[in-house]
């Protein structure tokens, strides 16, 4: 009897190589640490990645009322990651992503950075996006509320600019797994400005993130919020899930409590960090191109969020800074404030940070 071969059959080897190639394609660009994080925290299993994706895709037939404009593997994968590979929840998020756009068609007309309304909001720093990530690999978004010039920017255009920015950022698979942090500085935000934050537009904004966008938010941090922002938070709190409430932090003027959650080396000086003051034009230049001007109409080829490639970091490094107005934070020690009271006026969640 001759020696027994231990080599795999060519057909088996070919199938294994094909599966490996597919896995590499879908997880391209991920660091080994991030792949391991996806496995441990999100239940991502490369051995069944394509089966998971296909099972979500097979559910599309159950919602003929929705136009699913994109159903490729990479696109569906971000929804699975946002819902920790619970396939039914991932499909629900995918359906609501497109349904939100169907119900708010005007918001998504000319949904590009060179749309006049979106461009103005971006130039005014809505949102700010820090170049470096925090110690958990999360991208940090900033909103300086007092910079909202209501004669210049509608709330809807600010929301569109934020959603467009998220569309750009979520193309990065690392951020699909590591997620985002949002810091809102309420310094100098007037009662008159706050009066424009009506329940209807807040609901529109929060629904745009709640159940309608495949992003993982690790925390929303309020800094230097006045009493009427506390009151506003109390009004919307009944719409929030318990998980959401635990991820909204009201720091007041206590930046020490903020630093316990986000290390100072990742924050600009406005938040008591060691980085230089944030330049409001940074993210706008990233989307509009290095030749943009905040004083003249922009004519360069627009940035299309649905086909963006991973060029943000390079553009940010190449663009020269151009300081703009910003609200300043007040550094003062205190005690972490974390609201827990609210009335149950409505059980429909308005914000999900998953």
GINORMO-V814917 format. One record per pair of residues at least 12 apart in sequence whose ideal C-beta (glycine too) atoms are under 10 Angstrom apart, sorted by the first residue. I is the first residue (numbers start at 1). GAP is how many residues later the second one is. If there is no record, write none. Layout:
i->I gap->GAP
i->I gap->GAP
This chain:
i->19 gap->27
i->19 gap->28
i->19 gap->30
i->19 gap->31
i->20 gap->26
i->22 gap->24
i->22 gap->27
i->22 gap->28
i->22 gap->51
i->23 gap->12
i->23 gap->22
i->23 gap->23
i->23 gap->24
i->23 gap->26
i->23 gap->27
i->24 gap->22
i->25 gap->24
i->25 gap->48
i->25 gap->49
i->26 gap->18
i->26 gap->20
i->26 gap->23
i->26 gap->24
i->26 gap->27
i->26 gap->47
i->26 gap->48
i->26 gap->51
i->26 gap->147
i->27 gap->17
i->27 gap->19
i->27 gap->22
i->27 gap->50
i->27 gap->146
i->27 gap->150
i->28 gap->46
i->28 gap->145
i->29 gap->143
i->29 gap->144
i->29 gap->145
i->29 gap->281
i->30 gap->14
i->30 gap->142
i->30 gap->143
i->30 gap->144
i->30 gap->146
i->30 gap->147
i->31 gap->106
i->31 gap->143
i->31 gap->146
i->33 gap->104
i->33 gap->141
i->33 gap->145
i->34 gap->103
i->34 gap->139
i->34 gap->140
i->34 gap->141
i->34 gap->142
i->34 gap->143
i->34 gap->144
i->35 gap->138
i->35 gap->142
i->37 gap->99
i->37 gap->100
i->37 gap->137
i->37 gap->140
i->37 gap->141
i->38 gap->43
i->38 gap->46
i->38 gap->47
i->38 gap->135
i->38 gap->136
i->38 gap->138
i->38 gap->139
i->38 gap->140
i->41 gap->40
i->41 gap->43
i->41 gap->136
i->41 gap->137
i->41 gap->138
i->41 gap->175
i->42 gap->38
i->42 gap->39
i->42 gap->40
i->42 gap->41
i->42 gap->42
i->42 gap->43
i->42 gap->44
i->42 gap->134
i->42 gap->135
i->42 gap->174
i->43 gap->37
i->43 gap->38
i->43 gap->40
i->43 gap->41
i->43 gap->42
i->43 gap->43
i->44 gap->33
i->44 gap->36
i->44 gap->37
i->44 gap->40
i->44 gap->41
i->44 gap->133
i->45 gap->40
i->48 gap->37
i->49 gap->24
i->49 gap->28
i->49 gap->31
i->49 gap->36
i->50 gap->23
i->50 gap->27
i->51 gap->36
i->52 gap->24
i->52 gap->25
i->52 gap->28
i->52 gap->33
i->52 gap->34
i->52 gap->35
i->52 gap->38
i->53 gap->18
i->53 gap->19
i->53 gap->20
i->53 gap->21
i->53 gap->22
i->53 gap->23
i->53 gap->24
i->53 gap->26
i->53 gap->27
i->53 gap->34
i->53 gap->37
i->54 gap->19
i->54 gap->22
i->54 gap->33
i->55 gap->21
i->55 gap->25
i->55 gap->32
i->55 gap->33
i->55 gap->35
i->55 gap->36
i->56 gap->15
i->56 gap->20
i->56 gap->21
i->56 gap->23
i->56 gap->24
i->56 gap->27
i->56 gap->29
i->56 gap->31
i->56 gap->32
i->56 gap->33
i->56 gap->34
i->56 gap->35
i->56 gap->36
i->56 gap->37
i->56 gap->38
i->57 gap->14
i->57 gap->15
i->57 gap->16
i->57 gap->18
i->57 gap->19
i->57 gap->34
i->57 gap->37
i->58 gap->29
i->58 gap->33
i->59 gap->28
i->59 gap->29
i->59 gap->31
i->59 gap->32
i->59 gap->33
i->59 gap->35
i->59 gap->36
i->60 gap->16
i->60 gap->31
i->60 gap->34
i->60 gap->35
i->60 gap->38
i->62 gap->29
i->62 gap->33
i->63 gap->28
i->63 gap->29
i->63 gap->31
i->63 gap->32
i->63 gap->33
i->63 gap->35
i->63 gap->36
i->65 gap->30
i->65 gap->34
i->65 gap->37
i->66 gap->28
i->66 gap->29
i->66 gap->30
i->66 gap->31
i->66 gap->32
i->66 gap->33
i->66 gap->35
i->66 gap->36
i->67 gap->31
i->67 gap->32
i->67 gap->34
i->67 gap->35
i->68 gap->26
i->68 gap->27
i->68 gap->29
i->68 gap->30
i->69 gap->28
i->69 gap->29
i->69 gap->32
i->69 gap->33
i->69 gap->237
i->70 gap->24
i->70 gap->27
i->70 gap->28
i->70 gap->236
i->71 gap->23
i->74 gap->97
i->74 gap->99
i->74 gap->102
i->75 gap->19
i->75 gap->22
i->75 gap->95
i->75 gap->96
i->75 gap->139
i->75 gap->231
i->76 gap->14
i->76 gap->15
i->76 gap->18
i->76 gap->138
i->77 gap->13
i->77 gap->96
i->77 gap->99
i->77 gap->137
i->78 gap->12
i->78 gap->15
i->78 gap->16
i->78 gap->19
i->78 gap->92
i->78 gap->93
i->78 gap->94
i->78 gap->95
i->78 gap->97
i->78 gap->98
i->78 gap->99
i->78 gap->135
i->78 gap->136
i->78 gap->137
i->78 gap->138
i->79 gap->12
i->79 gap->13
i->79 gap->14
i->79 gap->15
i->79 gap->16
i->79 gap->17
i->79 gap->18
i->79 gap->97
i->79 gap->134
i->79 gap->135
i->80 gap->13
i->80 gap->14
i->80 gap->96
i->80 gap->134
i->81 gap->89
i->81 gap->92
i->81 gap->94
i->81 gap->95
i->81 gap->96
i->81 gap->98
i->81 gap->133
i->81 gap->134
i->81 gap->135
i->81 gap->273
i->82 gap->12
i->82 gap->15
i->82 gap->88
i->82 gap->94
i->82 gap->95
i->82 gap->97
i->82 gap->131
i->82 gap->132
i->82 gap->133
i->82 gap->134
i->82 gap->135
i->82 gap->270
i->82 gap->272
i->83 gap->128
i->83 gap->131
i->83 gap->133
i->83 gap->269
i->83 gap->271
i->84 gap->132
i->84 gap->270
i->89 gap->122
i->89 gap->265
i->90 gap->124
i->92 gap->119
i->93 gap->117
i->93 gap->118
i->93 gap->119
i->93 gap->120
i->93 gap->121
i->93 gap->259
i->93 gap->261
i->94 gap->118
i->94 gap->120
i->95 gap->116
i->95 gap->117
i->96 gap->111
i->96 gap->114
i->96 gap->115
i->96 gap->116
i->96 gap->117
i->97 gap->111
i->97 gap->114
i->97 gap->115
i->97 gap->116
i->97 gap->117
i->98 gap->114
i->99 gap->112
i->99 gap->113
i->100 gap->63
i->100 gap->104
i->100 gap->107
i->100 gap->108
i->100 gap->109
i->100 gap->110
i->100 gap->111
i->100 gap->112
i->100 gap->113
i->101 gap->62
i->101 gap->107
i->101 gap->111
i->103 gap->101
i->103 gap->104
i->103 gap->109
i->104 gap->52
i->104 gap->55
i->104 gap->56
i->104 gap->100
i->104 gap->103
i->104 gap->104
i->104 gap->108
i->106 gap->50
i->106 gap->54
i->107 gap->49
i->107 gap->50
i->107 gap->52
i->107 gap->53
i->107 gap->56
i->107 gap->97
i->107 gap->101
i->108 gap->52
i->108 gap->55
i->108 gap->56
i->109 gap->51
i->110 gap->50
i->110 gap->192
i->111 gap->49
i->111 gap->52
i->111 gap->53
i->111 gap->56
i->111 gap->193
i->111 gap->194
i->111 gap->195
i->112 gap->48
i->112 gap->52
i->112 gap->175
i->112 gap->176
i->112 gap->189
i->112 gap->190
i->112 gap->191
i->112 gap->192
i->112 gap->193
i->112 gap->194
i->113 gap->48
i->113 gap->51
i->113 gap->52
i->113 gap->55
i->113 gap->170
i->113 gap->171
i->113 gap->173
i->113 gap->174
i->113 gap->175
i->113 gap->176
i->113 gap->179
i->113 gap->185
i->113 gap->187
i->113 gap->189
i->113 gap->190
i->113 gap->191
i->113 gap->192
i->113 gap->195
i->114 gap->173
i->114 gap->174
i->114 gap->175
i->114 gap->178
i->114 gap->183
i->114 gap->184
i->114 gap->185
i->114 gap->186
i->114 gap->187
i->114 gap->188
i->114 gap->189
i->114 gap->190
i->115 gap->42
i->115 gap->45
i->115 gap->46
i->115 gap->49
i->115 gap->187
i->116 gap->41
i->116 gap->181
i->116 gap->182
i->117 gap->35
i->117 gap->36
i->117 gap->37
i->117 gap->39
i->117 gap->40
i->117 gap->41
i->117 gap->43
i->117 gap->44
i->118 gap->35
i->118 gap->39
i->118 gap->40
i->118 gap->41
i->118 gap->42
i->118 gap->43
i->118 gap->44
i->118 gap->45
i->118 gap->46
i->118 gap->47
i->118 gap->166
i->118 gap->169
i->118 gap->170
i->118 gap->184
i->118 gap->185
i->119 gap->38
i->119 gap->42
i->119 gap->165
i->119 gap->168
i->119 gap->169
i->119 gap->173
i->119 gap->175
i->119 gap->178
i->119 gap->179
i->119 gap->183
i->120 gap->29
i->120 gap->32
i->120 gap->33
i->120 gap->34
i->120 gap->37
i->120 gap->38
i->120 gap->41
i->120 gap->164
i->120 gap->174
i->121 gap->26
i->121 gap->27
i->121 gap->31
i->121 gap->32
i->121 gap->33
i->121 gap->34
i->121 gap->35
i->121 gap->36
i->121 gap->37
i->121 gap->38
i->121 gap->39
i->121 gap->40
i->121 gap->41
i->121 gap->43
i->121 gap->44
i->121 gap->163
i->122 gap->31
i->122 gap->35
i->122 gap->36
i->122 gap->38
i->122 gap->39
i->122 gap->40
i->122 gap->42
i->122 gap->43
i->122 gap->158
i->122 gap->159
i->122 gap->161
i->122 gap->162
i->122 gap->163
i->122 gap->164
i->122 gap->165
i->122 gap->166
i->122 gap->170
i->122 gap->172
i->122 gap->181
i->123 gap->29
i->123 gap->30
i->123 gap->38
i->123 gap->157
i->123 gap->158
i->123 gap->160
i->123 gap->161
i->123 gap->162
i->123 gap->165
i->123 gap->169
i->123 gap->170
i->123 gap->171
i->123 gap->172
i->123 gap->175
i->123 gap->199
i->123 gap->201
i->124 gap->20
i->124 gap->23
i->124 gap->24
i->124 gap->25
i->124 gap->28
i->124 gap->29
i->124 gap->33
i->124 gap->34
i->124 gap->37
i->124 gap->156
i->124 gap->157
i->124 gap->160
i->124 gap->170
i->124 gap->200
i->124 gap->201
i->125 gap->17
i->125 gap->18
i->125 gap->19
i->125 gap->22
i->125 gap->23
i->125 gap->33
i->125 gap->36
i->125 gap->153
i->125 gap->154
i->125 gap->155
i->125 gap->156
i->125 gap->157
i->125 gap->158
i->125 gap->159
i->125 gap->199
i->125 gap->200
i->125 gap->201
i->125 gap->202
i->126 gap->15
i->126 gap->16
i->126 gap->17
i->126 gap->18
i->126 gap->19
i->126 gap->21
i->126 gap->22
i->126 gap->27
i->126 gap->29
i->126 gap->31
i->126 gap->32
i->126 gap->33
i->126 gap->34
i->126 gap->35
i->126 gap->36
i->126 gap->39
i->126 gap->154
i->126 gap->157
i->126 gap->158
i->127 gap->14
i->127 gap->15
i->127 gap->16
i->127 gap->17
i->127 gap->31
i->127 gap->34
i->127 gap->35
i->127 gap->36
i->127 gap->37
i->127 gap->38
i->127 gap->39
i->127 gap->42
i->127 gap->55
i->127 gap->56
i->127 gap->57
i->127 gap->156
i->128 gap->12
i->128 gap->13
i->128 gap->14
i->128 gap->15
i->128 gap->16
i->128 gap->19
i->128 gap->37
i->128 gap->55
i->128 gap->57
i->128 gap->140
i->128 gap->142
i->128 gap->150
i->128 gap->151
i->128 gap->152
i->128 gap->153
i->128 gap->154
i->128 gap->155
i->128 gap->156
i->128 gap->198
i->129 gap->12
i->129 gap->13
i->129 gap->36
i->129 gap->37
i->129 gap->39
i->129 gap->40
i->129 gap->51
i->129 gap->149
i->129 gap->153
i->129 gap->154
i->129 gap->155
i->129 gap->157
i->129 gap->158
i->129 gap->183
i->129 gap->187
i->130 gap->12
i->130 gap->51
i->130 gap->53
i->130 gap->136
i->130 gap->137
i->130 gap->138
i->130 gap->143
i->130 gap->145
i->130 gap->148
i->130 gap->152
i->130 gap->153
i->130 gap->186
i->131 gap->144
i->131 gap->151
i->131 gap->152
i->131 gap->155
i->131 gap->181
i->131 gap->182
i->131 gap->184
i->131 gap->185
i->131 gap->186
i->132 gap->133
i->132 gap->134
i->132 gap->135
i->132 gap->143
i->132 gap->181
i->132 gap->184
i->133 gap->41
i->133 gap->42
i->133 gap->45
i->133 gap->46
i->133 gap->47
i->133 gap->48
i->133 gap->133
i->134 gap->44
i->134 gap->46
i->134 gap->47
i->134 gap->84
i->134 gap->127
i->134 gap->128
i->134 gap->129
i->134 gap->131
i->134 gap->132
i->134 gap->133
i->135 gap->127
i->135 gap->128
i->135 gap->130
i->135 gap->131
i->136 gap->42
i->136 gap->43
i->136 gap->45
i->136 gap->82
i->136 gap->126
i->136 gap->127
i->136 gap->130
i->137 gap->37
i->137 gap->38
i->137 gap->40
i->137 gap->41
i->137 gap->42
i->138 gap->36
i->138 gap->37
i->138 gap->39
i->138 gap->40
i->138 gap->41
i->138 gap->42
i->138 gap->43
i->138 gap->78
i->138 gap->79
i->138 gap->80
i->138 gap->81
i->138 gap->124
i->138 gap->128
i->139 gap->26
i->139 gap->27
i->139 gap->30
i->139 gap->31
i->139 gap->33
i->139 gap->35
i->139 gap->36
i->139 gap->39
i->139 gap->40
i->139 gap->41
i->139 gap->42
i->139 gap->43
i->139 gap->76
i->139 gap->79
i->139 gap->173
i->140 gap->40
i->140 gap->41
i->140 gap->42
i->140 gap->43
i->140 gap->78
i->140 gap->81
i->140 gap->122
i->140 gap->126
i->140 gap->127
i->140 gap->128
i->140 gap->131
i->141 gap->21
i->141 gap->24
i->141 gap->25
i->141 gap->28
i->141 gap->39
i->141 gap->40
i->141 gap->41
i->141 gap->42
i->141 gap->43
i->141 gap->76
i->141 gap->79
i->141 gap->142
i->142 gap->39
i->142 gap->40
i->142 gap->41
i->142 gap->42
i->142 gap->43
i->142 gap->79
i->142 gap->81
i->142 gap->125
i->142 gap->126
i->142 gap->128
i->142 gap->129
i->142 gap->136
i->142 gap->138
i->142 gap->141
i->142 gap->184
i->143 gap->15
i->143 gap->19
i->143 gap->39
i->143 gap->40
i->143 gap->41
i->143 gap->42
i->143 gap->43
i->143 gap->77
i->143 gap->184
i->144 gap->39
i->144 gap->40
i->144 gap->41
i->144 gap->42
i->144 gap->43
i->144 gap->44
i->144 gap->45
i->144 gap->79
i->144 gap->126
i->144 gap->134
i->144 gap->136
i->144 gap->180
i->144 gap->181
i->144 gap->182
i->144 gap->183
i->144 gap->184
i->144 gap->185
i->145 gap->39
i->145 gap->40
i->145 gap->41
i->145 gap->42
i->145 gap->43
i->145 gap->44
i->145 gap->45
i->145 gap->48
i->145 gap->49
i->145 gap->52
i->145 gap->77
i->145 gap->78
i->145 gap->79
i->145 gap->80
i->145 gap->84
i->145 gap->182
i->146 gap->39
i->146 gap->40
i->146 gap->41
i->146 gap->42
i->146 gap->43
i->146 gap->44
i->146 gap->47
i->146 gap->78
i->146 gap->179
i->146 gap->180
i->146 gap->181
i->146 gap->182
i->147 gap->38
i->147 gap->41
i->147 gap->42
i->147 gap->133
i->147 gap->177
i->147 gap->178
i->147 gap->179
i->147 gap->180
i->148 gap->41
i->148 gap->42
i->148 gap->45
i->148 gap->48
i->148 gap->49
i->148 gap->179
i->149 gap->44
i->149 gap->176
i->150 gap->42
i->150 gap->43
i->150 gap->45
i->150 gap->46
i->154 gap->42
i->154 gap->47
i->155 gap->41
i->155 gap->42
i->155 gap->43
i->155 gap->46
i->155 gap->47
i->155 gap->49
i->155 gap->50
i->156 gap->45
i->156 gap->48
i->156 gap->49
i->158 gap->43
i->158 gap->47
i->159 gap->42
i->159 gap->45
i->159 gap->46
i->159 gap->47
i->159 gap->49
i->159 gap->50
i->160 gap->48
i->161 gap->122
i->161 gap->123
i->161 gap->126
i->162 gap->20
i->162 gap->43
i->162 gap->46
i->162 gap->47
i->162 gap->51
i->163 gap->42
i->163 gap->45
i->163 gap->46
i->163 gap->49
i->163 gap->50
i->163 gap->142
i->164 gap->123
i->164 gap->139
i->164 gap->140
i->164 gap->141
i->164 gap->142
i->164 gap->144
i->165 gap->118
i->165 gap->119
i->165 gap->121
i->165 gap->122
i->165 gap->140
i->165 gap->147
i->166 gap->14
i->166 gap->42
i->166 gap->43
i->166 gap->47
i->166 gap->48
i->166 gap->49
i->166 gap->139
i->167 gap->46
i->167 gap->48
i->167 gap->137
i->167 gap->138
i->167 gap->139
i->167 gap->141
i->168 gap->115
i->168 gap->118
i->168 gap->119
i->168 gap->135
i->168 gap->136
i->168 gap->137
i->168 gap->138
i->168 gap->140
i->168 gap->142
i->168 gap->143
i->168 gap->144
i->169 gap->46
i->169 gap->114
i->169 gap->136
i->169 gap->139
i->169 gap->143
i->170 gap->43
i->170 gap->44
i->170 gap->45
i->170 gap->46
i->170 gap->135
i->170 gap->138
i->171 gap->134
i->171 gap->135
i->171 gap->136
i->171 gap->137
i->171 gap->138
i->171 gap->139
i->171 gap->141
i->172 gap->136
i->172 gap->138
i->172 gap->140
i->172 gap->141
i->173 gap->137
i->174 gap->136
i->175 gap->40
i->175 gap->41
i->176 gap->38
i->176 gap->39
i->176 gap->40
i->177 gap->39
i->178 gap->38
i->178 gap->40
i->179 gap->36
i->179 gap->37
i->179 gap->38
i->179 gap->39
i->179 gap->40
i->179 gap->174
i->179 gap->175
i->180 gap->35
i->180 gap->36
i->180 gap->37
i->180 gap->38
i->180 gap->39
i->180 gap->40
i->180 gap->173
i->181 gap->36
i->181 gap->37
i->181 gap->38
i->181 gap->39
i->181 gap->40
i->181 gap->66
i->181 gap->80
i->181 gap->81
i->181 gap->85
i->182 gap->27
i->182 gap->35
i->182 gap->36
i->182 gap->37
i->182 gap->38
i->182 gap->39
i->182 gap->40
i->182 gap->65
i->182 gap->66
i->182 gap->171
i->183 gap->36
i->183 gap->37
i->183 gap->38
i->183 gap->39
i->183 gap->40
i->183 gap->66
i->183 gap->68
i->183 gap->75
i->183 gap->79
i->183 gap->84
i->183 gap->85
i->183 gap->87
i->183 gap->88
i->183 gap->146
i->184 gap->36
i->184 gap->37
i->184 gap->38
i->184 gap->39
i->184 gap->40
i->184 gap->41
i->184 gap->45
i->185 gap->36
i->185 gap->37
i->185 gap->38
i->185 gap->39
i->185 gap->40
i->185 gap->85
i->185 gap->86
i->185 gap->93
i->185 gap->141
i->185 gap->142
i->185 gap->143
i->185 gap->144
i->185 gap->145
i->186 gap->36
i->186 gap->37
i->186 gap->38
i->186 gap->39
i->186 gap->40
i->186 gap->42
i->186 gap->43
i->186 gap->44
i->186 gap->64
i->186 gap->66
i->186 gap->141
i->186 gap->143
i->187 gap->36
i->187 gap->37
i->187 gap->38
i->187 gap->39
i->187 gap->66
i->187 gap->83
i->187 gap->139
i->187 gap->140
i->187 gap->141
i->187 gap->142
i->187 gap->143
i->188 gap->36
i->188 gap->38
i->188 gap->139
i->188 gap->140
i->188 gap->142
i->189 gap->35
i->189 gap->36
i->189 gap->37
i->189 gap->39
i->189 gap->40
i->189 gap->138
i->190 gap->36
i->190 gap->38
i->191 gap->35
i->191 gap->36
i->191 gap->37
i->191 gap->38
i->193 gap->35
i->194 gap->32
i->194 gap->34
i->194 gap->35
i->194 gap->37
i->194 gap->38
i->195 gap->33
i->195 gap->37
i->197 gap->31
i->197 gap->32
i->197 gap->35
i->197 gap->38
i->197 gap->39
i->199 gap->33
i->199 gap->36
i->199 gap->37
i->199 gap->40
i->199 gap->147
i->199 gap->151
i->202 gap->30
i->202 gap->33
i->202 gap->34
i->202 gap->37
i->202 gap->148
i->202 gap->149
i->203 gap->33
i->203 gap->36
i->203 gap->143
i->203 gap->145
i->203 gap->147
i->203 gap->148
i->204 gap->146
i->205 gap->145
i->205 gap->146
i->206 gap->30
i->206 gap->33
i->206 gap->34
i->206 gap->38
i->206 gap->143
i->206 gap->144
i->206 gap->145
i->206 gap->146
i->207 gap->32
i->207 gap->141
i->207 gap->142
i->207 gap->143
i->207 gap->144
i->207 gap->145
i->208 gap->143
i->209 gap->141
i->209 gap->142
i->209 gap->143
i->209 gap->144
i->209 gap->145
i->210 gap->29
i->210 gap->30
i->210 gap->31
i->210 gap->34
i->210 gap->138
i->210 gap->139
i->210 gap->140
i->210 gap->141
i->210 gap->142
i->210 gap->143
i->210 gap->144
i->211 gap->137
i->211 gap->138
i->211 gap->139
i->211 gap->140
i->211 gap->141
i->211 gap->143
i->212 gap->140
i->213 gap->139
i->213 gap->141
i->214 gap->140
i->215 gap->137
i->215 gap->138
i->215 gap->139
i->216 gap->137
i->216 gap->138
i->217 gap->27
i->217 gap->30
i->217 gap->31
i->217 gap->134
i->217 gap->135
i->217 gap->136
i->217 gap->137
i->218 gap->29
i->218 gap->43
i->218 gap->44
i->218 gap->135
i->219 gap->27
i->219 gap->28
i->219 gap->29
i->219 gap->30
i->219 gap->39
i->219 gap->42
i->219 gap->43
i->219 gap->134
i->220 gap->24
i->220 gap->27
i->220 gap->28
i->220 gap->29
i->220 gap->30
i->220 gap->131
i->220 gap->133
i->221 gap->26
i->221 gap->27
i->221 gap->28
i->221 gap->29
i->221 gap->30
i->221 gap->36
i->221 gap->37
i->221 gap->40
i->221 gap->41
i->221 gap->50
i->222 gap->26
i->222 gap->27
i->222 gap->28
i->222 gap->29
i->222 gap->30
i->222 gap->36
i->222 gap->115
i->222 gap->117
i->223 gap->26
i->223 gap->27
i->223 gap->28
i->223 gap->29
i->223 gap->30
i->223 gap->31
i->223 gap->32
i->223 gap->34
i->223 gap->35
i->223 gap->47
i->223 gap->48
i->223 gap->49
i->223 gap->104
i->223 gap->106
i->223 gap->107
i->224 gap->27
i->224 gap->28
i->224 gap->29
i->224 gap->30
i->224 gap->31
i->224 gap->46
i->224 gap->47
i->224 gap->103
i->224 gap->104
i->224 gap->105
i->224 gap->106
i->224 gap->107
i->224 gap->108
i->225 gap->25
i->225 gap->26
i->225 gap->27
i->225 gap->28
i->225 gap->112
i->226 gap->26
i->229 gap->21
i->230 gap->20
i->230 gap->22
i->230 gap->107
i->230 gap->109
i->233 gap->12
i->233 gap->15
i->233 gap->17
i->233 gap->106
i->233 gap->108
i->233 gap->109
i->234 gap->105
i->234 gap->107
i->234 gap->108
i->234 gap->109
i->235 gap->107
i->235 gap->108
i->235 gap->110
i->236 gap->12
i->236 gap->106
i->236 gap->109
i->236 gap->110
i->236 gap->114
i->236 gap->115
i->237 gap->102
i->237 gap->103
i->237 gap->104
i->237 gap->105
i->237 gap->106
i->237 gap->107
i->237 gap->108
i->237 gap->113
i->237 gap->114
i->238 gap->104
i->238 gap->105
i->238 gap->106
i->238 gap->107
i->238 gap->108
i->238 gap->109
i->238 gap->110
i->238 gap->111
i->238 gap->112
i->239 gap->103
i->239 gap->105
i->239 gap->106
i->239 gap->107
i->239 gap->108
i->239 gap->109
i->239 gap->110
i->239 gap->111
i->239 gap->112
i->240 gap->102
i->240 gap->109
i->240 gap->110
i->240 gap->111
i->240 gap->112
i->240 gap->113
i->241 gap->106
i->241 gap->108
i->241 gap->109
i->241 gap->110
i->241 gap->111
i->241 gap->112
i->241 gap->113
i->242 gap->107
i->243 gap->106
i->243 gap->109
i->243 gap->110
i->243 gap->111
i->244 gap->105
i->244 gap->106
i->244 gap->107
i->244 gap->108
i->244 gap->109
i->244 gap->110
i->245 gap->93
i->245 gap->94
i->245 gap->95
i->245 gap->97
i->245 gap->106
i->245 gap->108
i->246 gap->92
i->246 gap->94
i->246 gap->107
i->247 gap->104
i->247 gap->105
i->247 gap->106
i->247 gap->107
i->248 gap->90
i->248 gap->91
i->248 gap->103
i->248 gap->105
i->249 gap->12
i->249 gap->87
i->249 gap->88
i->249 gap->89
i->249 gap->90
i->250 gap->86
i->250 gap->87
i->250 gap->88
i->250 gap->89
i->251 gap->20
i->251 gap->78
i->251 gap->83
i->251 gap->84
i->251 gap->85
i->251 gap->86
i->251 gap->87
i->252 gap->78
i->252 gap->80
i->252 gap->82
i->252 gap->83
i->252 gap->84
i->252 gap->85
i->253 gap->76
i->253 gap->77
i->253 gap->78
i->253 gap->79
i->253 gap->80
i->253 gap->81
i->253 gap->84
i->254 gap->18
i->254 gap->76
i->254 gap->77
i->254 gap->78
i->254 gap->79
i->254 gap->80
i->254 gap->81
i->254 gap->82
i->254 gap->83
i->255 gap->12
i->255 gap->15
i->255 gap->16
i->255 gap->17
i->255 gap->18
i->255 gap->74
i->255 gap->75
i->255 gap->76
i->255 gap->77
i->255 gap->78
i->255 gap->79
i->256 gap->16
i->256 gap->75
i->256 gap->76
i->256 gap->77
i->256 gap->78
i->256 gap->79
i->256 gap->80
i->257 gap->76
i->257 gap->77
i->257 gap->78
i->257 gap->79
i->257 gap->80
i->257 gap->81
i->258 gap->13
i->258 gap->14
i->258 gap->15
i->258 gap->71
i->258 gap->78
i->259 gap->12
i->259 gap->13
i->259 gap->14
i->260 gap->76
i->261 gap->75
i->267 gap->62
i->268 gap->58
i->268 gap->61
i->269 gap->59
i->269 gap->60
i->269 gap->62
i->270 gap->56
i->270 gap->57
i->270 gap->58
i->270 gap->59
i->270 gap->60
i->270 gap->61
i->271 gap->57
i->271 gap->58
i->271 gap->60
i->272 gap->57
i->272 gap->58
i->272 gap->59
i->272 gap->60
i->273 gap->56
i->276 gap->45
i->277 gap->44
i->277 gap->46
i->277 gap->49
i->277 gap->51
i->278 gap->43
i->278 gap->45
i->278 gap->46
i->278 gap->48
i->279 gap->37
i->279 gap->40
i->279 gap->41
i->279 gap->42
i->279 gap->43
i->279 gap->44
i->279 gap->45
i->279 gap->47
i->280 gap->14
i->280 gap->41
i->280 gap->42
i->280 gap->43
i->280 gap->44
i->280 gap->45
i->280 gap->46
i->281 gap->12
i->281 gap->13
i->281 gap->38
i->281 gap->39
i->281 gap->40
i->281 gap->41
i->281 gap->42
i->281 gap->43
i->282 gap->33
i->282 gap->34
i->282 gap->37
i->282 gap->39
i->282 gap->40
i->282 gap->42
i->283 gap->29
i->283 gap->32
i->283 gap->33
i->283 gap->36
i->284 gap->14
i->284 gap->35
i->284 gap->38
i->284 gap->40
i->285 gap->30
i->285 gap->31
i->285 gap->33
i->285 gap->34
i->285 gap->35
i->285 gap->36
i->285 gap->37
i->286 gap->17
i->286 gap->25
i->286 gap->26
i->286 gap->27
i->286 gap->28
i->286 gap->29
i->286 gap->30
i->286 gap->31
i->286 gap->32
i->286 gap->33
i->287 gap->15
i->287 gap->16
i->287 gap->18
i->287 gap->21
i->287 gap->25
i->287 gap->28
i->288 gap->12
i->288 gap->13
i->288 gap->14
i->288 gap->15
i->288 gap->27
i->288 gap->31
i->289 gap->12
i->289 gap->13
i->289 gap->14
i->289 gap->26
i->289 gap->30
i->290 gap->25
i->290 gap->26
i->290 gap->28
i->290 gap->29
i->290 gap->30
i->291 gap->28
i->292 gap->27
i->292 gap->30
i->293 gap->29
i->294 gap->28
i->294 gap->30
i->303 gap->12
